[in-house]
Amino acid sequence: MSMSRFEGVLAPVITPFDASLLPDLPAYLDHCRWLSEQGAGLAVFGTNSEAASLSLAEKLNLLEQLLQAGIDPGLLMPGTGTTALPDTVELTAAATRVGCRGVLMLPPYYFKNVSDDGLFAYFSEVINRVADDRLQIYLYHIPQITQVPLSLALLEKLAAAYPNHIAGIKDSSGDPEFLRQLNGLELTDFRVFCGSESLLLENLRQGGAGCISATANINPAAIRALCQHWQDADADSRQQQLNGLRKLFQRLPMIPALKTAVGRYRSNPGWERLRPPLLGLTSEQRQELFAGLLDLDFRIPVDVT
Amino acid sequence: MSMSRFEGVLAPVITPFDASLLPDLPAYLDHCRWLSEQGAGLAVFGTNSEAASLSLAEKLNLLEQLLQAGIDPGLLMPGTGTTALPDTVELTAAATRVGCRGVLMLPPYYFKNVSDDGLFAYFSEVINRVADDRLQIYLYHIPQITQVPLSLALLEKLAAAYPNHIAGIKDSSGDPEFLRQLNGLELTDFRVFCGSESLLLENLRQGGAGCISATANINPAAIRALCQHWQDADADSRQQQLNGLRKLFQRLPMIPALKTAVGRYRSNPGWERLRPPLLGLTSEQRQELFAGLLDLDFRIPVDVT
C-alpha cells in the first residue's frame, strides 16, 4: 500500500557541522525534530543542505541516523540526484527501501547541453535499476545552479512512461511563467512545489501542492499556515508577511544567513560553520541580518518538546 | 625524492563500458597501454573520461587496477576534483599515495558565484587534509562546464601559499587571451597545459608545458611530435595538420565521437557505449565522422605491442 504524495511545506534541511566539518548529529536531529513539530516535511540533502558538499557515505549514514532517531520516513524527501548514475541509484534505492515518502532528484548536472533524450535515458535507468514499486520521484528544476533545465516535454514524457514513479517537481527557477506551465500540465496527481514561499499563494491558486523553501528552515509554521488557509480572506496578507522575511534572506548569501540565524536563535554558534567553498557571513552581513530580523520583529520559536 | 612535473601531451582517457554500463577493464587497460606507448600521459577521470558519471568507488577501483596492470604511476594524472570535500580528499590522497605524478583538480562546481576566498579555503583544506609531500595539483579551468572559473588572482594566491603542491593548470576555456595571461604569471615551475591541441604551438611558444586534449585519445603521436618539434621549421605545418582532425571532432559531440572512432579502429563496437545523460552518435553523425576521417586519410595506429 503506497502513501499519498507530498503536499504543504518542506524544508531543505540545513546541515550543521562540528569543528572538524563533520555533520553534527545532535544539532541536526534537534533541528529535524523541531521542523517536523512545526508541520514541515524534511527535504534533507537539498541545495541548502550543502548536499553537494556531502559524500555519498555521509548521506547514507545521515539517513540511517534519522530513522534510528525515530524520524517518520513519511516526512522525508531526501535529495538523491548526483552526477553519477551508480551514486544516484544507490542513494535513491536506500531512501525508498527505508520508506521515504519520496526523493528529490536533480538531473545529472556536470555535462551541459545534454538532450532531453539523454535525460530521459538517465531517469529511466535510475527507475529501472532501483526497481521498487514504492519509488516516488520529485524532479528538481534549478537551472541557475545545474545549468541543466528540465523541459515540459521531458516531464510529460517521463510522467507518461512512469506514472507510478514520477510524483512531482520542485521548481526553483523562480520563473512564475514556468510555474504556471507546470500547473497546466495534464498529468495525474503530479505535485508542483515552488522553490520559494514568495510564489506559494500563486502556486496554490493554480492547483500546486506547496513549497520546498530554504526559509522554511526558520519560518515553517507561518508558511504551513498559508498552505492551510490559502482560501481564506487573509491569504494575501499572510503571503505579504512571508515575503518580508524571504526578501531579507534573499539579499544575503542564503545558506550562511540561514545557519547564522538558526545558530543565533539556538545559542549555538557552531551552526555557522559551512564546508568550503561556502563561507560564513561577513560581519557587515551579520549586522544586516540581525537588524533585519529585529525590524521584522521576527523570532524563531525554537523550543523542541 | 619528487618527480619532475608533467610536460608534453596527456590524454583524458575515455572510459569503455560493458553491456551493464560498468567499466570494461580489458578494453580500458588496452587503451591506456596503447596511449602510453604512443608517448601520452594518462589524465584518467577527466571530463572526456565521463568521470562525473563514475562513482568514487569506481574511480578508486580503476586506479588500483591500472597499477596492478603495471601502468607507470609516473604517467598518471587522475582527475580527483568533485563537489564534495571528503570525496576530493579521499581520491586525491589515494592517487598521491600510490605515486601518481600529479592530479587534475576541478573546483567544487555545484554552487555558483562562489568567492575566490571560498575556493582558496576549499583547495587549502584539500591540501591540508591530504597532507602528503608528494601531492602535485594541476588545477582544472573549464568554466563552460563548471561555471566556476579560476581567476588569476586565485592561482597566484594558491601558488604562493602552496608552491610545492600547486604544479600547474589545465586551461580548457579555449580563450587564447587567458592562456597568454596564464603563461605570463610569474610562478616557479608552474606548468600550463592547454585543453586542446589547437592552441598547442601557441602555448609552447609562450612557455607553456603542453596539452591535455580529448583528441589525444586517437592522435597522441602526432600531438606529441609537435611538442618535441615545436622549434623546428615545420612546426606550423604540424599544427595545421593537427587542426584538421580536431575540427572534425569539434563539429560532433566530442565524447561519443571519440568512442565511436576508437571502437571502429579497434573493431570493438562496445566502445560506443556511454552512460546517460550522454548518448551515442546518430547515424548521420556517424556518417559525418567516418567520411571526415576518410577525407583526412586518418587512421589510428592501434597496434598494441
Interface residues (C-beta under 8 A of the other chain):
Chain A: L21 T47 A52 S53 L54 S55 L56 A57 E58 T83 A84 L85 P86 D87 E90 P107 P108 Y109 Y110 F111 K112 V114 S115 D117 G118 L119 A121 Y122 S124 E125 Q144 I145 Q147 R275 P276 P277 L278 L279
Chain B: L21 T47 A52 S53 L54 S55 L56 A57 E58 T83 A84 L85 P86 D87 E90 P107 P108 Y109 Y110 F111 K112 V114 S115 D117 G118 L119 A121 Y122 S124 E125 Q144 I145 Q147 R275 P276 P277 L278 L279
